[in-house]
Amino acid sequence: MTTERPRRSLRLSDDEVWEFVRDAHTGVMTTLRRDGMPISLPVWFAAVDRIIYVRTRGRKLQRIANDPRTAFLIESGRRWGELKAVHFTGRSSLVEPAAGLQVRIDAEMERKYAGSRTPTSHMPAETVSLYADAMRWTAFTPDRRVLSWDNGALLSRETS
């Protein structure tokens, strides 16, 4: 008689998903052009109350205003056994966070990116002005379709 070992899931639990997202450095946000073509771009973000906030500018804002359907990917790992990712689908909107929420978003952005930012004193004045005037907040709200995996779970299975 053979006993089948229970298969350990490669999927992350809901709490594991949000822990991974909270601590991830860079996300990949996908928006849709008017012709339906997806455009994926790396972004810095803050996850607050299971909503992902991105401060951005340019055509991303136009694409979101035109079609709010968005995907968001966070991944890590270099070797196969280290690959871990979360892929969300959902909707984005342009927002102006209320004061209390803005404080929380700013604190999260500071926690994650304080050591990664280029000081404005090291940038041309035109660049500083371009970003200061054009930046807006977007809020990405995931729907229930979450795809996640952690290949490390396969490597940590017990062998009998």
N, C-alpha and C positions, 0 to 999 in steps of 0.2 A: 504494500500500500504506500503510495507516495503522498506526501503532504506538500501542498503548494504553499510557498511562502507568500504572505501578503505583499502586494506591490506597494512600495512607498510612492506617494504621489510626487510628481515633479512640480505640481502647482503650489503656489504660495497661498497661505490662508489670507483672509481679508486683512487681518492685523499685520501679517508679514508683508503684504503688498504695500501698505501705507508706511510701514517702518522703512522699507527699501526706498520708496519714493521720497520720503522726508529727507533722507540722508544722501540721495543721489546728487551729483554735481550738475550734470547737463541732461536736459531732455531733448527729444526731437519732436517738434510740433509740425503736424501736417494739416495744411489748409487747402482749400480748393479754388482754383482759378475759375473765372466765369465759364470757360469751356469744359470744366469738369476735371481738368488735369490736376493731380495732387502735387503740392510743393511741400517738401519736408526740409525744415531748417533747425539747427541746434539753438537752444535757448536756455537761459538761466531762469529759475522759477522758484516759487515758494508754495508749499502745500500747507494750507491752513483749513482746518475743518473739512478735509477731504475734497477740497476744491483747489485747483492748481492755478496760481496767479503768475502771469508773465507780463513784464513791462517791456513793451516793444514799440516799434514805429514802422512806417512805410507800408508797403503793399500787404503785409500780413493783416494790418488793420482793415484795409479795403476788402480783402478776401473774406475776413470774418464778418464784416458788415453785410457783404453780399450773400454769403452762405455760411451759417454758423457751424455746420458739420465739421468736426475736427477729430484728429487722432493724435495721441500722445504716447511716445515710447521712451522708456528709461531702460538702459541696459548696462551691464558690467561684465567683466571677465575677458581674459585674453585666450586662455586655453579652453577646450571643449568642456572639461569638467568644472570650469569656473563660470561658465555662461549662466547669467541670471537676467531676467527681463520681465518687465510689465508693459503691456500694451493696452491702452484705453481707447475707446471710441466715445464720443459725446459731442457736446456743443460748447462753443466759445461765445463770449459776448464782451463788448467794450464796457468797462465799469469805472466808476469813481467810488472807491471803497469809502465807507463811513469812517470817521476819525478813529474809532476804537479798533476797527478791522485794519485800517491802514497802519496803525502802530504795530499790530501783530505781524502783518506782512513784512514791514520794514525790518522788524527784529529778526524774522526768519531769513530774510535776504542778507542781513548783516552777519548772522551766524554762519551761513553757508559760504558767502563770497567776500568777506572782508579782506582776506589775504589774496584774493584773485583779481581784484579790480586794478585797473591802471589809474593812477592819480590824475585828476584833470590837469594838474600842473605839468604833466608830461605829454599833454595832447595839444594840438593846434587849437587856437580859439574857435575856428570855424567848426571843428569837430565837436567841441564842447557845446557850442550854440546849437548845432544841428540836432544833437541828441537831447539837449535840455528842452527845446521847444517842441519836438515832435513825439516824445515818448508818451504812451498811454498804457493803462492797465487793461489786461484782458483776464477774464475768469473762464477757465475750462472746467466744465462740470461733466464728469464721466457718467456714462449710462451703466447699465448692469453688465455689459459685455466686456469683461476683463479677461485678458489672456495673460497668463504668467507662467514662468518656469524657472526652475533652479536645477541645472544639471548636477550640481554638487550633491543633490539628494540621491542620485544614482550611485555615486562613489561612496557614500556613507552607509549604504545598505549593509546589513550584517550578512556575512557569508557563513553558511552552515554546511 
